[in-house]
Amino acid sequence: MDATAPHRLRIAITGAVQGVGFRPFVYRLAREAGLSGSVCNNGAGVLIEAEGGASALAHFLDRLAAEAPANAVVTDRQVVPLQTCLTQDFTVTPSAADGPCSAVVMADLATCSDCLRELRDPDDRRHRYPFITCVACGPRYSVISALPYDRARTTLNRFPLCPACAAEYADPGSRRFHAESICCPACGPQLALWSVDGSVLATREGALAGAVAALRAGRIVAVKGLGGFQLLVDARNDAAVVALRARKRRPRKPLALMAADPDMAIGLAEVSAAERVALTSAAAPIVLLAPRPEAAQVLAPAVAPGAPCLGIMLPTTPLHHLLMRALGFPVVATSGNHAGAPILADEHAALRALSGVGDLFLVHDRPILRAVDDSVVRVIAGEVTVLRRARGYSPLPLAWAPVGAPILALGGQQKNAIATGFAGRIFLGPHGGDLEVVAARDAFVRAAESLPALHRLQPARVACDRHPDYAATRHAETLGLPVVRVPHHLAHALSGIVDLGIDGPVLAVAWDGTGYGNDGTIWGGEFLAIAPPRYRRAAHLLPFRLPGGEAATREPRRAALGVLHALHSAAALEMAGLPPVAAFTQAERRVLATMLTRGVAAPLASSAGRLFDAVAALLDLCQSVGFEGEAASAVEAAAGAEAALLPTPTVSGDRPMLVDWRPTLAALLAARAAGVPVAALAAGFHVALAEAIVAVARATEARQVLLTGGCFQNARLTALAVAGLRDARIAPFCHRQVPPNDGGLAVGQIAFAARPLIEENA
């Protein structure tokens, strides 16, 4: 082949390549290589036609792979030779927007270092402009109305470019060349400070100064951020934090913090190398960190009472950078909503809903089309695990080859998140809240329509949980599509398999609070042996009764009574010296004893989460909860460095095996009566459960074990299980990009709908 003779190639690139500066990157490479042709966004990703000599084209292809923009993720590249056209220039052409669209919507990105430098430069025309952005940062998913990603299909389309911005947009030498979110003080969005009645108190710099003054004075400011509203208050001011809790109706759940920079975060918490990478990433999530002792001297006691971690994030937008730089102290930055409801994104809706919460509203006029809450991550067993997938992560796709025809999955009742799957990929939408709340259900219905519509798809099937009373399940039945009902704990397991790309047979340890079991009972301590196309319940925790059923999820003391009944039968409720027993009146104990003895309104549950609740109550750490997972979190927080020696739960029987925790709990009670410290007992309980996981893995001859379900948000339990499995020469797997909790169920539901598994008979 003549290295100088012209050749023409069509290069189709798919992946996260829209909204990351990929077209400007291609344009510059092509011009440097002396190529002619064009580049555009289309419904699948980026399409390039490049013409030039063979050696120049080969070098161009090499650079495409080696020098892609930092936030780009290329999943496939197809190169096809074409007839030469003898074109003279290389151009960025209008996007092609016809037909189904499989292009990846880029997640919203935190402010990049270049924009931050301009923000702080008095000589830059965007100095102190709260909406500075470029091809590498800023709003993406939250402002897009349709694909492909172009300014005309975002909420920035209402802000015509000024001559200076238009010149940058058209200049190949500018880092804002084809930056769709480009704007400046002359042509872009602006700030305003509102009172609770909607009166405009100040605009632009005055609005920012007013918000800073209010926060310094201990007032609560509702701030419209990247994906919705946050409620900010001085994290050092206990009275202000207590007032926020009361107004938001969030009595005990830990509140997230925002630090001005990594140094401020390090002053409050222990930050490992992996945690620092997560904190400073373009996703800028809330990172759960172990608090330093010095944090108690800085932070208000009401910020995270009794929690094992502080949730800390860094500024996510230029507006947050300006606020935090002016304040110089950490602030509480919690979602702008009432407890359990979805985050609010529209300033007028926020004014109505939060007028009794916020004292002032710092708003702007850039519309948010898709509300996106802050993501939450934790480093577990040495790796970053996403616990709440939202801003910065959603809706980036996961590869799952069996997915063909479009599938909509509706997730679960708690931590709801919706997903779509088609053409070998699964797109998990952002966290949407708990569907017991009317506002969350309304947002859920809208999300079920908008996520497929973004890709111009009509789902062929809808997947949901098997639980007949979940709001998502009931909604699935109204859509007029074939419904695939997926076992709850199998969905957990499959979500992990998709997340990690696990091949071959795997033992999935699916532990959570409660889930609808395949036999109609409450499951939650499951060991599922999965070997496609089959799976079976290989083992489970010994079931115990939960007096009051649903009430037991709010009162760990009830779970403790169920455990005591399993240990001591009728004598359990005479053990008045135990805290969970003493927490009830004598009359209440008589009623509860009848419920337990007769099995009336006291369903059996194999739940690991409820077992944690019972231990929390028996150790007098938590008798009732103010938020989901509080009791289990209290047990993790109480665990000390030294672990009491407790017997491992026994494993017996077959198909399924029974994991009997009674020896462990009996020994824990005896040790407590003997005065063994609570810290040692909480630690010993974690060790015993991890040993049980290893014991079942050995008994089933598993070579691969996946830890899935909400219980594996517990870093201590997960790390102990991972270490034990490795010692046993068994490969452990833990969630990374898909939450192990119910926020990942929709991924597993799509995996099952695309490739159903058959349950083996017991």
Secondary structure, DSSP 8 states (H G I E B T S, - for coil): --SSSEEEEEEEEEEE-SSSSHHHHHHHHHHHHT-EEEEEE-SSEEEEEEEEEHHHHHHHHHHHHHS--TT-EEEEEEEEEE-------EEE------S---------B---HHHHHHHT-TTSTTTT-TT--BTTBB-SGGGB-SSS--GGGBGGGGS---HHHHHHHH-TTSTTTT-TT---TTTS--EEEE-TT--EEEEHHHHHHHHHHHHHTT--EEEE-SSSEEEEEETT-HHHHHHHHHHHT-SSS---EE-SSHHHHHHHEE--HHHHHHHTSTT--EEEEEE-TTHHHHS-TTSSTT-S-EEEE---SHHHHHHHHHH-S-EEEEESSSTTS-----HHHHHHHHTTT-SEEEEESS--SS-----EEEEETTEEEEEE--TTTTT-EEE-TT--S-EEE---SSS---EEEETTEEEE------TTSHHHHHHHHHHHHHHHHHTT---SEEEEES-TT-HHHHHHTTSSS-EEEE-HHHHHHHHHHHHHT--S-EEEEEEEEEEE-TTSSEEEEEEEEEETTEEEEEEEE--EE-TTTTHHHH-HHHHHHHHHHHHHGGGGGG-TTSHHHHTS-HHHHHHHHHHHHHTSS--EE--HHHHHHHHHHHTTS-SS-SSTTHHHHHHHHH--SS-------EEEESSSEEEE-HHHHHHHHHHHHTT--HHHHHHHHHHHHHHHHHHHHHHTT-SEEEEESGGGG-HHHHHHHHHHHHHTT-EEEE-SSS-SSGGGHHHHHHHHHHS--EE---
